[in-house]
Amino acid sequence: MVYGICFCPVTRHEDLKSTGVEDSKTLKEEDREKIFDIIHNNNDFIGWSLEIISPVYISSNMYKRPKVSLNEISHNSAIGLIKRAISAGVQVSEVYVDTVGPPEKYEAKLQEIFPTIKVTVAKKADALYPCVSGASICAKVARDKALVEWEFPEGTEARNWGSGYPGDPVTKNFLQNSLDPVFGFPGLELNVHRANLNLLNKLFNHARETLTCGGGEGHCATQVAHRLIYFCVQTRVSGVGDPKRCGRRGVRVDPL
């Protein structure tokens, strides 16, 4: 995931808007790249900064105890980007943020951290405020560039993964074909996404139906659980190391 900020003098919001910035989701790839070049080349009054967060980092944080939610990861990134701009000498007076979670709570959180700055958090802010539109374009262009040049350390050779959204049939096909029966998805993909967890759940069920081993039923069930335990979240009720039950963000393994 890529998070970004875009900033300019308050008096030049209209100049930023004249670059053609809009919600990045409404623009074609070539249009986003053209606008990004305009933003980058007008560095006399426009600045931008990005943070790229890997799926491995997100999955690891969402699986650990205490769990760090995706919303919190997003909030921390936005806070870090604002602090980075301030540290670089930008005199920040107003901040506009596209909400993650309830906008009122998020706005109050940011306002408490930055009491001297006017903070506005809104739904679909990337379609309402030019600076947020610019940030969304910078982030989207960087994301697309990273994916085009991505090389899988796992050796996956597929290149056509569609939009990256789980509702995309091309993306679904890529997920199904890249799912390793032992190690799950490549590091580029989120193991905590609900659609991906559904695929992992099918993998568990398939393993239960097809795996044969010696040593009795208990031994066989233990082997299935150990084979795929990496993708589970242990519950405090069942105890650490219990392979029979996983948390609600993971999948459940029942004895064979």
N, C-alpha and C positions, 0 to 999 in steps of 0.2 A: 504494500500500500504506500502511496505517496501523498504526503501532506505538504501544503505550500502556503506562503504568504506573498502578497504583492502590495507595495506601498508607494505613495506619492504625496506631495504637499496637498493639504486640504483644499487649497485654492485652485488646484489643477485636476480635480475630479473629472471635470468635463473633458479635459485634454486626454485623460486616460480613457474615458468612454469613447472618444473619437477614434481610438486605435481599432475599434471594432470588437472590444471584449464583450462576450456574452457567456451564458452558461455553457461550459465546455461540452456538455452532453448534447446540445442542440447543434453543434458545429461538426462539419466533416473534418476528417483528419488533416487534409491539406490546408483547410482554413485555419485550424488551430495552430498549425506550424507557421503559417504566414503571420498570424497575430503575435505568436510567441517571438518571432524575429523582430517585429515592430517594438514589442515591449523591451526586448533585450537591447536593441539598438538605441532606444531612447533612455539610456541610463543616466542622462543628465537630470531627469526628474522622476524616473520610475525605478524601483528596486524590487527584487524578488529573492526568495530563499526557499529551499525545499528540504524535506527530511524523508528519506526512503526507509520504510520499515519492512523487514523481510517477513514472509509467512511463518518461517521457523520461529522468529522472535515472538510473533503474535500467538502462535499455538502454544509455545512454551509458557508464556505468561498466563494464558487462559487455562492451562492445565495445572499450574503449580498451586500450592497452598501457602498463604491465602491467594485465591484467584484474582487476577487482574483482568477486568472486563475489556472488551474491545472499545467501549465508550471511554473508559479511563485511559486507555492507550492513546486514543485520539485526543482527549483533553490534554494529556501530558505533552503530546507533540505540539499542539497549538500553543500551549504555554511556553514551551521551550523555544519555539520559533519567534514568538513575541519578545522574549528575553534576549534572544540572539540579535534581533534588530536593534533593541535598545543598547545592547553592549557594543554594537557596531557604530553607535553614535546617532542613530535615527531618533529624532525627537517625536516620539509617538504621542499623539493627543487623542486619537479616536481609533477604535478597533471594531471591525465588523466581521462577524463569524457565522458561518453556516452551521446550524445546530447539529449536534449529535446527542440524542436524548431530548428531554424536555428543555426548551429554550430558556424558560424562566430560571430554572435551577442552574443551568450552565452559565447564563449571564451573571447570576449572583456570585457564582464561584469565581469567575474571571474578574468581576468587579472588586471582590475582596482581595484578590492577589494583586490587582493593578488599580488601587484606589484613586490615583490621580489621572486615570485615563477614562474617557467616555467609552463604555463597552456596549455594543449592540449585538445580540445573538438572535438570529431569526431563521425560520424555515425557508428553504430555497433562497438563501442569501446570495448564492452565486448567480441568481437571475435578477437580483434587486440592486446590488451594490457593485460598481465597476471594479473596485479593488478585489472583491471576492471572486468576481468573474475572471479577473486576470490571474489570480492565484490558482483557480481551478484549471485554467488553460495551461499554465506552467506545469502543474502537477500531472495533468493528463498527457502532455507531450513527453515529459520525462518518463512516465510509466510506459507509454507506447515504445519509446526508444529503448528502454531497458529490456522489454519483452522481445523486441525484434532481434536484439543482440544476445539474448540469454542463451547460455550453454549449460545444459543439465549436468551437474557433477555425477548424477546417478547413471548417466549414459542414455537417457531417454532421447529418442531421435525425432519424435513427432514435432512438427512446427506449426500445425494449424490447430489452435485451441480456441478459436472464435473470439468473442468479446471478453471472456473471462467470467461472465455472469452465469450462475448455475442454470438459469432458465434457457440459455442458448443451447440448441441441439448440438451444435459443433463442439461447444465446451463440454457438454455431457458426454459426448462420444470420446473426447480426449481424456476426461477423468476416468472413464471406464477402462480405456485401453492403457492408461499409465499406472493403474493401481497394481502395485506389487503384492502378491499374497502374503509376504512376510513383513515387508517394510512399509506397506501402505503407499501413500502418495509421495511423489518427489517433493523436495523442499520448497519448490515454487508454489505449492498449493497448501491451502489451509486445512489441517486435519480437524479443526474445530467447527467448520462450517456445517450447517445442518444437512445440506445436500450431500456433502462428502461423508458425514457420519452415517447417512442412510446407506451409502455404498459399502462402508466398512461393516455395517450391521449385516448386510447381505453376505459379505465375505465370512463373517463369523458363522452365519447359518450354513453356508456352503461347507465350511470346514467341519462343522459338526456332523454334516450328512456324509461327507466323503472320507474323512480321516480315519484310518484304521491303525491300531497299534496294539502292542502286547501289554500285559500287566494288569488287565482288568479294566472295568469301566472308570474307576476313579483315576487310574494312571492315564487313560486316554483323555479324560476331561482336563486333567492337569496339563497335558501336553498342548491341547488346543488353547487353553488359557495362556500358557507361557509363550506360545507362538505369537499371540496377538496382544499381549498385555500392554505393550507400548502405547496402544491407542486408547487405553482405558483411563478413567479418572477414579482412583480409589476413594470410597466413601469412608468417613470416619466411623460409621456404624459397623461396617464390615471389617475394618482394621487394615493396616498396611500389609500388603503382600497377599491378601485374600483374593484369589483369581475368580471367584464365583460371582462377584457383583461389582459393577462400575457405577460411577456417578452419572447424574442425568445428562451431562455433556458428553459422556462417552456412550458405550453400548454395553449391554448385559451379556454375560456368558453363563448359561445354565449348564449343569452337569449333563453329560450324554446319557 
